[in-house]
Amino acid sequence: MRTMRAAAAAATVLLAAVSLAGCDNGGSPAAGQPAGATAPAPTAPATPATTTPATPRPTPPPTADPSTERLLRVTRSGGFAGRTRTLVVKGDGSWTLLGEQDKDLRKGRLTPAGLEDLRSALREADFARLPRTTKADPPVYDGFTYTFVQGGFEVTADQTALPAALSRVLEALPGFDAA
């Protein structure tokens, strides 16, 4: 019964779309006219349209606020206790370690040298070229899995199968311990 209703609704939408498409033939032949014929021009006098010339407005360049721009998000899950921790690093080097239900566990700021080291590691990692998922073979059941989100890319890797570039990124981070 539900399928019949869905089919009837789809048919109604399709019929309405076909009907509306026939309202403006955009220079194609009118129904019943041979191909190559066009619909007659309207006989009523057209009222001139008034247009206001567009005034170009300069678009201000986007200003990224380093204190709000997210540079990197790394989630570590698994391990013997099965905990999930997420480390969020902003463009100014400030970071927050989040626990379960995104509870703040710890906050801090990378030193300028530490921030440059992280940025260098991220450039070298080249997230666009990394495999999206890297799994350990054989699996390590009590090992950690890391998910990195950076520059629109998400990469997940098991602890024992981390590409060297991602290991360097992890080394530049403050760590996932709560204390």
N, CA and C atoms as a LAMMPS dump frame, in Angstrom:
ITEM: TIMESTEP
0
ITEM: NUMBER OF ATOMS
537
ITEM: BOX BOUNDS ff ff ff
-5.0000000000000000e+02 5.0000000000000000e+02
-5.0000000000000000e+02 5.0000000000000000e+02
-5.0000000000000000e+02 5.0000000000000000e+02
ITEM: ATOMS id mol type element x y z
1 1 1 N 0.82 -1.179 0
2 1 2 C 0 0 0
3 1 3 C 0.874 1.257 0
4 2 1 N 1.9 1.24 0.849
5 2 2 C 2.795 2.382 0.939
6 2 3 C 3.546 2.59 -0.383
7 3 1 N 3.92 1.493 -1.034
8 3 2 C 4.619 1.573 -2.309
9 3 3 C 3.738 2.199 -3.372
10 4 1 N 2.444 1.853 -3.361
11 4 2 C 1.512 2.407 -4.347
12 4 3 C 1.358 3.906 -4.138
13 5 1 N 1.298 4.337 -2.883
14 5 2 C 1.186 5.769 -2.592
15 5 3 C 2.438 6.511 -3.06
16 6 1 N 3.592 5.923 -2.81
17 6 2 C 4.841 6.556 -3.233
18 6 3 C 4.901 6.646 -4.749
19 7 1 N 4.458 5.594 -5.445
20 7 2 C 4.462 5.612 -6.903
21 7 3 C 3.491 6.662 -7.436
22 8 1 N 2.314 6.77 -6.798
23 8 2 C 1.332 7.769 -7.226
24 8 3 C 1.876 9.176 -7.004
25 9 1 N 2.554 9.397 -5.888
26 9 2 C 3.125 10.716 -5.603
27 9 3 C 4.223 11.041 -6.611
28 10 1 N 5.054 10.066 -6.942
29 10 2 C 6.128 10.283 -7.916
30 10 3 C 5.538 10.595 -9.291
31 11 1 N 4.461 9.895 -9.658
32 11 2 C 3.816 10.147 -10.951
33 11 3 C 3.223 11.549 -10.996
34 12 1 N 2.651 11.994 -9.885
35 12 2 C 2.072 13.339 -9.821
36 12 3 C 3.161 14.393 -9.994
37 13 1 N 4.286 14.213 -9.321
38 13 2 C 5.396 15.16 -9.432
39 13 3 C 5.931 15.185 -10.862
40 14 1 N 6.079 14.014 -11.469
41 14 2 C 6.574 13.926 -12.835
42 14 3 C 5.617 14.606 -13.809
43 15 1 N 4.304 14.386 -13.643
44 15 2 C 3.303 15.009 -14.505
45 15 3 C 3.345 16.524 -14.37
46 16 1 N 3.501 17.017 -13.132
47 16 2 C 3.572 18.459 -12.911
48 16 3 C 4.822 19.044 -13.575
49 17 1 N 5.933 18.346 -13.486
50 17 2 C 7.174 18.835 -14.088
51 17 3 C 7.054 18.887 -15.61
52 18 1 N 6.438 17.861 -16.2
53 18 2 C 6.254 17.834 -17.646
54 18 3 C 5.318 18.954 -18.072
55 19 1 N 4.268 19.18 -17.299
56 19 2 C 3.322 20.244 -17.623
57 19 3 C 3.994 21.6 -17.566
58 20 1 N 4.782 21.834 -16.544
59 20 2 C 5.466 23.114 -16.404
60 20 3 C 6.521 23.3 -17.488
61 21 1 N 7.155 22.236 -17.912
62 21 2 C 8.175 22.335 -18.948
63 21 3 C 7.551 22.773 -20.269
64 22 1 N 6.308 22.419 -20.496
65 22 2 C 5.628 22.813 -21.72
66 22 3 C 5.146 24.24 -21.703
67 23 1 N 5.185 24.923 -20.544
68 23 2 C 4.706 26.3 -20.448
69 23 3 C 5.592 27.261 -21.199
70 24 1 N 6.896 27.047 -21.208
71 24 2 C 7.817 27.934 -21.902
72 24 3 C 8.668 27.065 -22.799
73 25 1 N 8.37 27.116 -24.078
74 25 2 C 9.075 26.212 -24.966
75 25 3 C 10.417 26.759 -25.413
76 26 1 N 10.753 27.976 -25.036
77 26 2 C 12.094 28.518 -25.262
78 26 3 C 12.538 28.432 -26.71
79 27 1 N 11.626 28.66 -27.678
80 27 2 C 12.008 28.671 -29.076
81 27 3 C 11.831 27.335 -29.756
82 28 1 N 11.421 26.291 -29.024
83 28 2 C 11.199 24.999 -29.657
84 28 3 C 9.811 25.016 -30.275
85 29 1 N 9.512 24.13 -31.213
86 29 2 C 8.224 24.147 -31.889
87 29 3 C 7.087 23.955 -30.904
88 30 1 N 5.975 24.64 -31.146
89 30 2 C 4.787 24.468 -30.326
90 30 3 C 4.176 23.117 -30.658
91 31 1 N 3.367 22.608 -29.748
92 31 2 C 2.742 21.31 -29.955
93 31 3 C 1.967 21.326 -31.263
94 32 1 N 2.123 20.3 -32.039
95 32 2 C 1.386 20.186 -33.296
96 32 3 C 2.062 20.886 -34.452
97 33 1 N 3.15 21.577 -34.261
98 33 2 C 3.845 22.251 -35.354
99 33 3 C 5.025 21.402 -35.78
100 34 1 N 5.384 21.484 -37.043
101 34 2 C 6.515 20.68 -37.516
102 34 3 C 7.833 21.198 -36.929
103 35 1 N 8.831 20.321 -36.906
104 35 2 C 10.151 20.716 -36.421
105 35 3 C 10.666 21.852 -37.282
106 36 1 N 11.345 22.784 -36.71
107 36 2 C 11.855 23.944 -37.427
108 36 3 C 10.935 25.136 -37.323
109 37 1 N 9.661 24.905 -36.962
110 37 2 C 8.727 26.015 -36.776
111 37 3 C 8.882 26.541 -35.374
112 38 1 N 8.65 27.822 -35.187
113 38 2 C 8.73 28.405 -33.861
114 38 3 C 7.378 28.951 -33.485
115 39 1 N 7.158 29.111 -32.226
116 39 2 C 5.881 29.643 -31.75
117 39 3 C 5.765 31.086 -32.208
118 40 1 N 4.539 31.547 -32.521
119 40 2 C 4.362 32.929 -32.96
120 40 3 C 4.74 33.898 -31.856
121 41 1 N 5.21 35.074 -32.281
122 41 2 C 5.578 36.111 -31.318
123 41 3 C 4.33 36.645 -30.658
124 42 1 N 4.404 37.084 -29.409
125 42 2 C 3.228 37.628 -28.74
126 42 3 C 2.753 38.887 -29.468
127 43 1 N 1.412 39.064 -29.513
128 43 2 C 0.841 40.196 -30.24
129 43 3 C 0.642 41.405 -29.352
130 44 1 N 0.585 41.223 -28.051
131 44 2 C 0.382 42.365 -27.154
132 44 3 C 1.68 43.147 -27.062
133 45 1 N 1.577 44.468 -26.966
134 45 2 C 2.809 45.259 -26.859
135 45 3 C 3.524 44.941 -25.555
136 46 1 N 4.784 44.774 -25.659
137 46 2 C 5.577 44.464 -24.475
138 46 3 C 5.927 45.747 -23.755
139 47 1 N 5.854 45.709 -22.452
140 47 2 C 6.256 46.874 -21.671
141 47 3 C 7.749 46.794 -21.46
142 48 1 N 8.423 47.918 -21.654
143 48 2 C 9.878 47.874 -21.499
144 48 3 C 10.263 47.577 -20.059
145 49 1 N 11.25 46.755 -19.905
146 49 2 C 11.73 46.411 -18.571
147 49 3 C 12.724 47.463 -18.128
148 50 1 N 12.647 47.797 -16.882
149 50 2 C 13.623 48.736 -16.346
150 50 3 C 14.654 47.934 -15.577
151 51 1 N 15.872 48.209 -15.876
152 51 2 C 16.949 47.532 -15.171
153 51 3 C 17.861 48.575 -14.563
154 52 1 N 18.391 48.234 -13.465
155 52 2 C 19.361 49.092 -12.803
156 52 3 C 20.717 48.468 -13.033
157 53 1 N 21.629 49.221 -13.604
158 53 2 C 22.946 48.622 -13.824
159 53 3 C 23.565 48.187 -12.503
160 54 1 N 24.156 47.019 -12.546
161 54 2 C 24.793 46.486 -11.336
162 54 3 C 26.034 47.297 -11.022
163 55 1 N 26.148 47.668 -9.786
164 55 2 C 27.338 48.367 -9.334
165 55 3 C 28.264 47.326 -8.732
166 56 1 N 29.416 47.145 -9.333
167 56 2 C 30.318 46.134 -8.771
168 56 3 C 30.766 46.531 -7.378
169 57 1 N 30.68 45.565 -6.498
170 57 2 C 31.125 45.783 -5.117
171 57 3 C 32.353 44.931 -4.88
172 58 1 N 33.382 45.553 -4.403
173 58 2 C 34.569 44.73 -4.124
174 58 3 C 34.285 43.781 -2.971
175 59 1 N 34.693 42.56 -3.148
176 59 2 C 34.525 41.569 -2.088
177 59 3 C 35.745 41.645 -1.189
178 60 1 N 35.506 41.883 0.097
179 60 2 C 36.676 41.942 0.983
180 60 3 C 37.328 40.578 1.067
181 61 1 N 38.635 40.533 1.156
182 61 2 C 39.3 39.24 1.268
183 61 3 C 38.922 38.591 2.591
184 62 1 N 38.786 37.266 2.576
185 62 2 C 38.45 36.605 3.836
186 62 3 C 39.585 36.783 4.827
187 63 1 N 39.225 37.131 6.014
188 63 2 C 40.24 37.303 7.052
189 63 3 C 40.126 36.126 8
190 64 1 N 41.103 35.296 7.972
191 64 2 C 41.114 34.138 8.858
192 64 3 C 41.668 34.566 10.207
193 65 1 N 40.909 34.308 11.214
194 65 2 C 41.332 34.606 12.577
195 65 3 C 42.051 33.371 13.103
196 66 1 N 43.36 33.429 13.3
197 66 2 C 44.099 32.248 13.728
198 66 3 C 43.581 31.649 15.025
199 67 1 N 42.944 32.46 15.869
200 67 2 C 42.458 31.923 17.131
201 67 3 C 41.203 31.087 16.944
202 68 1 N 40.524 31.204 15.78
203 68 2 C 39.331 30.399 15.544
204 68 3 C 39.521 29.412 14.4
205 69 1 N 40.506 29.631 13.544
206 69 2 C 40.774 28.743 12.408
207 69 3 C 41.294 27.401 12.921
208 70 1 N 40.635 26.31 12.518
209 70 2 C 41.089 24.99 12.956
210 70 3 C 42.186 24.512 12.023
211 71 1 N 43.33 24.242 12.576
212 71 2 C 44.472 23.763 11.806
213 71 3 C 44.407 22.248 11.636
214 72 1 N 44.056 21.548 12.711
215 72 2 C 44.1 20.093 12.702
216 72 3 C 43.182 19.541 13.783
217 73 1 N 42.571 18.398 13.466
218 73 2 C 41.781 17.659 14.461
219 73 3 C 42.23 16.206 14.357
220 74 1 N 42.662 15.655 15.492
221 74 2 C 43.102 14.268 15.525
222 74 3 C 42.319 13.551 16.614
223 75 1 N 41.681 12.444 16.236
224 75 2 C 40.942 11.635 17.202
225 75 3 C 41.666 10.314 17.361
226 76 1 N 41.935 9.95 18.615
227 76 2 C 42.564 8.669 18.93
228 76 3 C 41.518 7.812 19.635
229 77 1 N 41.266 6.646 19.098
230 77 2 C 40.274 5.757 19.724
231 77 3 C 40.876 4.373 19.887
232 78 1 N 40.263 3.608 20.781
233 78 2 C 40.709 2.235 21.003
234 78 3 C 41.601 2.128 22.211
235 79 1 N 42.602 1.278 22.077
236 79 2 C 43.473 1.009 23.21
237 79 3 C 42.82 -0.003 24.143
238 80 1 N 43.538 -0.375 25.175
239 80 2 C 43.04 -1.374 26.116
240 80 3 C 41.756 -0.905 26.804
241 81 1 N 41.692 0.379 27.173
242 81 2 C 40.512 0.911 27.871
243 81 3 C 39.407 1.334 26.903
244 82 1 N 39.699 1.409 25.616
245 82 2 C 38.677 1.779 24.64
246 82 3 C 38.238 3.228 24.714
247 83 1 N 39.135 4.109 25.12
248 83 2 C 38.793 5.532 25.245
249 83 3 C 38.966 6.257 23.918
250 84 1 N 38.171 7.305 23.768
251 84 2 C 38.301 8.178 22.604
252 84 3 C 38.693 9.558 23.096
253 85 1 N 39.754 10.081 22.522
254 85 2 C 40.22 11.435 22.836
255 85 3 C 40.429 12.175 21.526
256 86 1 N 40.089 13.448 21.527
257 86 2 C 40.242 14.27 20.333
258 86 3 C 41.067 15.492 20.678
259 87 1 N 42.041 15.767 19.859
260 87 2 C 42.901 16.929 20.028
261 87 3 C 42.619 17.893 18.885
262 88 1 N 42.213 19.116 19.237
263 88 2 C 41.915 20.14 18.242
264 88 3 C 42.961 21.232 18.373
265 89 1 N 43.657 21.517 17.267
266 89 2 C 44.699 22.547 17.263
267 89 3 C 44.235 23.665 16.335
268 90 1 N 44.256 24.89 16.853
269 90 2 C 43.863 26.052 16.052
270 90 3 C 45.098 26.687 15.423
271 91 1 N 44.839 27.572 14.473
272 91 2 C 45.911 28.195 13.708
273 91 3 C 46.885 29.01 14.527
274 92 1 N 46.46 29.481 15.702
275 92 2 C 47.362 30.268 16.543
276 92 3 C 48.186 29.393 17.492
277 93 1 N 48.013 28.066 17.374
278 93 2 C 48.766 27.15 18.225
279 93 3 C 48.035 26.731 19.481
280 94 1 N 46.883 27.345 19.772
281 94 2 C 46.132 26.911 20.956
282 94 3 C 45.515 25.552 20.644
283 95 1 N 45.416 24.719 21.661
284 95 2 C 44.869 23.385 21.469
285 95 3 C 43.984 23.007 22.635
286 96 1 N 43.067 22.073 22.364
287 96 2 C 42.16 21.55 23.382
288 96 3 C 42.111 20.041 23.229
289 97 1 N 42.252 19.336 24.35
290 97 2 C 42.09 17.887 24.375
291 97 3 C 40.681 17.608 24.873
292 98 1 N 39.912 16.887 24.07
293 98 2 C 38.533 16.568 24.415
294 98 3 C 38.41 15.087 24.734
295 99 1 N 37.592 14.791 25.739
296 99 2 C 37.331 13.399 26.106
297 99 3 C 35.963 12.978 25.61
298 100 1 N 35.406 12.003 26.285
299 100 2 C 34.067 11.52 25.938
300 100 3 C 33.07 12.67 25.999
301 101 1 N 32.094 12.66 25.125
302 101 2 C 31.078 13.719 25.011
303 101 3 C 31.719 15.108 24.882
304 102 1 N 32.858 15.181 24.237
305 102 2 C 33.566 16.445 23.98
306 102 3 C 33.838 17.261 25.241
307 103 1 N 34.071 16.584 26.347
308 103 2 C 34.411 17.255 27.606
309 103 3 C 35.865 17.72 27.542
310 104 1 N 36.085 19.009 27.862
311 104 2 C 37.449 19.549 27.884
312 104 3 C 38.262 18.854 28.973
313 105 1 N 39.363 18.252 28.586
314 105 2 C 40.241 17.597 29.559
315 105 3 C 41.469 18.438 29.853
316 106 1 N 41.946 19.142 28.817
317 106 2 C 43.18 19.899 28.981
318 106 3 C 43.273 20.907 27.844
319 107 1 N 43.886 22.057 28.125
320 107 2 C 44.096 23.095 27.109
321 107 3 C 45.52 23.589 27.208
322 108 1 N 45.987 24.176 26.123
323 108 2 C 47.336 24.731 26.136
324 108 3 C 47.616 25.466 24.843
325 109 1 N 48.861 25.812 24.655
326 109 2 C 49.289 26.512 23.434
327 109 3 C 50.68 26.014 23.066
328 110 1 N 50.847 25.71 21.778
329 110 2 C 52.165 25.315 21.288
330 110 3 C 53.08 26.533 21.292
331 111 1 N 54.346 26.305 21.503
332 111 2 C 55.314 27.394 21.383
333 111 3 C 55.382 27.787 19.907
334 112 1 N 55.887 28.979 19.589
335 112 2 C 56.032 29.336 18.169
336 112 3 C 56.844 28.294 17.392
337 113 1 N 57.91 27.78 17.996
338 113 2 C 58.721 26.753 17.328
339 113 3 C 57.921 25.456 17.175
340 114 1 N 57.134 25.117 18.189
341 114 2 C 56.301 23.915 18.129
342 114 3 C 55.224 24.028 17.061
343 115 1 N 54.64 25.225 16.936
344 115 2 C 53.626 25.453 15.906
345 115 3 C 54.244 25.346 14.521
346 116 1 N 55.433 25.912 14.338
347 116 2 C 56.103 25.818 13.041
348 116 3 C 56.469 24.37 12.731
349 117 1 N 56.87 23.604 13.746
350 117 2 C 57.191 22.19 13.557
351 117 3 C 55.943 21.417 13.107
352 118 1 N 54.793 21.718 13.727
353 118 2 C 53.541 21.068 13.339
354 118 3 C 53.161 21.446 11.911
355 119 1 N 53.25 22.725 11.586
356 119 2 C 52.904 23.173 10.222
357 119 3 C 53.822 22.509 9.181
358 120 1 N 55.087 22.391 9.512
359 120 2 C 56.038 21.737 8.614
360 120 3 C 55.669 20.256 8.434
361 121 1 N 55.33 19.584 9.529
362 121 2 C 54.935 18.173 9.46
363 121 3 C 53.657 18.003 8.635
364 122 1 N 52.728 18.942 8.759
365 122 2 C 51.484 18.869 7.988
366 122 3 C 51.757 19.059 6.488
367 123 1 N 52.65 20.006 6.161
368 123 2 C 52.994 20.211 4.749
369 123 3 C 53.642 18.949 4.162
370 124 1 N 54.552 18.363 4.915
371 124 2 C 55.248 17.161 4.456
372 124 3 C 54.31 15.966 4.347
373 125 1 N 53.289 15.92 5.21
374 125 2 C 52.351 14.793 5.191
375 125 3 C 51.538 14.774 3.903
376 126 1 N 51.238 15.936 3.339
377 126 2 C 50.492 16.04 2.082
378 126 3 C 49.242 15.157 2.115
379 127 1 N 48.28 15.565 2.919
380 127 2 C 47.068 14.79 3.151
381 127 3 C 46.349 14.4 1.866
382 128 1 N 46.442 15.213 0.83
383 128 2 C 45.762 14.899 -0.43
384 128 3 C 46.299 13.613 -1.052
385 129 1 N 47.531 13.266 -0.767
386 129 2 C 48.144 12.083 -1.378
387 129 3 C 48.186 10.87 -0.454
388 130 1 N 47.818 11.031 0.8
389 130 2 C 47.851 9.9 1.726
390 130 3 C 46.656 8.969 1.476
391 131 1 N 46.831 7.667 1.736
392 131 2 C 45.674 6.765 1.642
393 131 3 C 44.642 7.156 2.7
394 132 1 N 43.378 7.066 2.355
395 132 2 C 42.309 7.474 3.277
396 132 3 C 42.256 6.577 4.513
397 133 1 N 42.561 5.285 4.353
398 133 2 C 42.531 4.344 5.468
399 133 3 C 43.74 3.428 5.366
400 134 1 N 44.432 3.252 6.499
401 134 2 C 45.546 2.323 6.561
402 134 3 C 45.319 1.422 7.768
403 135 1 N 45.193 0.122 7.501
404 135 2 C 44.913 -0.838 8.583
405 135 3 C 46.122 -1.741 8.803
406 136 1 N 46.298 -2.142 10.051
407 136 2 C 47.378 -3.055 10.409
408 136 3 C 47.021 -4.461 9.952
409 137 1 N 48.035 -5.189 9.488
410 137 2 C 47.813 -6.581 9.091
411 137 3 C 48.928 -7.415 9.67
412 138 1 N 48.7 -8.214 10.671
413 138 2 C 47.41 -8.532 11.289
414 138 3 C 46.944 -7.404 12.209
415 139 1 N 45.633 -7.361 12.478
416 139 2 C 45.096 -6.298 13.336
417 139 3 C 45.657 -6.374 14.755
418 140 1 N 45.821 -5.199 15.364
419 140 2 C 46.238 -5.115 16.76
420 140 3 C 44.977 -4.731 17.532
421 141 1 N 44.399 -5.682 18.222
422 141 2 C 43.077 -5.479 18.803
423 141 3 C 43.04 -4.448 19.924
424 142 1 N 44.102 -4.279 20.661
425 142 2 C 44.119 -3.28 21.728
426 142 3 C 44.918 -2.044 21.321
427 143 1 N 45.187 -1.889 20.051
428 143 2 C 45.951 -0.744 19.565
429 143 3 C 45.046 0.465 19.347
430 144 1 N 45.666 1.581 19.077
431 144 2 C 44.93 2.821 18.814
432 144 3 C 44.694 2.997 17.321
433 145 1 N 43.606 3.685 17.011
434 145 2 C 43.325 4.122 15.658
435 145 3 C 43.278 5.637 15.695
436 146 1 N 43.957 6.273 14.754
437 146 2 C 44.008 7.73 14.678
438 146 3 C 43.267 8.206 13.437
439 147 1 N 42.45 9.238 13.61
440 147 2 C 41.774 9.882 12.487
441 147 3 C 42.216 11.337 12.465
442 148 1 N 42.833 11.728 11.367
443 148 2 C 43.342 13.084 11.18
444 148 3 C 42.407 13.816 10.229
445 149 1 N 42.012 15.038 10.584
446 149 2 C 41.211 15.88 9.701
447 149 3 C 41.98 17.184 9.54
448 150 1 N 42.372 17.455 8.279
449 150 2 C 43.169 18.65 8.017
450 150 3 C 42.965 19.092 6.576
451 151 1 N 42.678 20.369 6.39
452 151 2 C 42.568 20.934 5.051
453 151 3 C 41.517 20.273 4.182
454 152 1 N 40.416 19.824 4.775
455 152 2 C 39.353 19.188 4.005
456 152 3 C 39.575 17.704 3.753
457 153 1 N 40.63 17.126 4.294
458 153 2 C 40.917 15.709 4.097
459 153 3 C 40.816 14.972 5.427
460 154 1 N 40.349 13.718 5.371
461 154 2 C 40.272 12.869 6.551
462 154 3 C 41.044 11.597 6.253
463 155 1 N 41.97 11.272 7.137
464 155 2 C 42.829 10.099 6.972
465 155 3 C 42.789 9.312 8.27
466 156 1 N 42.571 7.999 8.17
467 156 2 C 42.504 7.132 9.344
468 156 3 C 43.574 6.059 9.223
469 157 1 N 44.28 5.813 10.32
470 157 2 C 45.34 4.799 10.296
471 157 3 C 45.439 4.132 11.657
472 158 1 N 45.687 2.829 11.612
473 158 2 C 45.964 2.097 12.842
474 158 3 C 47.346 2.482 13.346
475 159 1 N 47.523 2.383 14.642
476 159 2 C 48.772 2.785 15.302
477 159 3 C 49.992 2.119 14.694
478 160 1 N 49.907 0.84 14.418
479 160 2 C 51.083 0.124 13.914
480 160 3 C 51.231 0.234 12.399
481 161 1 N 50.286 0.922 11.733
482 161 2 C 50.364 1.072 10.281
483 161 3 C 50.414 2.545 9.873
484 162 1 N 50.761 3.408 10.829
485 162 2 C 50.822 4.839 10.524
486 162 3 C 51.889 5.138 9.481
487 163 1 N 51.529 5.86 8.418
488 163 2 C 52.582 6.316 7.505
489 163 3 C 53.559 7.217 8.276
490 164 1 N 54.811 7.22 7.863
491 164 2 C 55.849 7.993 8.554
492 164 3 C 55.473 9.462 8.667
493 165 1 N 54.823 10.005 7.635
494 165 2 C 54.44 11.419 7.658
495 165 3 C 53.449 11.703 8.787
496 166 1 N 52.533 10.769 9.044
497 166 2 C 51.569 10.969 10.129
498 166 3 C 52.216 10.771 11.496
499 167 1 N 53.219 9.91 11.57
500 167 2 C 53.961 9.746 12.829
501 167 3 C 54.639 11.057 13.199
502 168 1 N 55.163 11.745 12.203
503 168 2 C 55.823 13.038 12.458
504 168 3 C 54.804 14.075 12.95
505 169 1 N 53.583 14.054 12.384
506 169 2 C 52.531 14.966 12.854
507 169 3 C 52.218 14.66 14.312
508 170 1 N 52.08 13.374 14.661
509 170 2 C 51.784 13.002 16.055
510 170 3 C 52.896 13.464 16.995
511 171 1 N 54.142 13.369 16.565
512 171 2 C 55.27 13.787 17.398
513 171 3 C 55.23 15.288 17.674
514 172 1 N 54.635 16.063 16.776
515 172 2 C 54.577 17.515 16.955
516 172 3 C 53.4 17.937 17.837
517 173 1 N 52.54 17.008 18.213
518 173 2 C 51.358 17.327 19.033
519 173 3 C 51.664 17.171 20.514
520 174 1 N 50.867 17.841 21.373
521 174 2 C 51.124 17.773 22.812
522 174 3 C 50.821 16.42 23.444
523 175 1 N 50.026 15.568 22.838
524 175 2 C 49.733 14.262 23.408
525 175 3 C 48.276 14.109 23.796
526 176 1 N 47.898 12.867 24.065
527 176 2 C 46.496 12.553 24.331
528 176 3 C 46.216 12.202 25.786
529 177 1 N 47.195 12.37 26.661
530 177 2 C 46.99 12.079 28.076
531 177 3 C 46.263 13.241 28.735
532 178 1 N 45.376 12.924 29.666
533 178 2 C 44.568 13.966 30.321
534 178 3 C 45.388 14.79 31.296
535 179 1 N 46.457 14.252 31.83
536 179 2 C 47.241 15.006 32.816
537 179 3 C 48.601 15.355 32.293
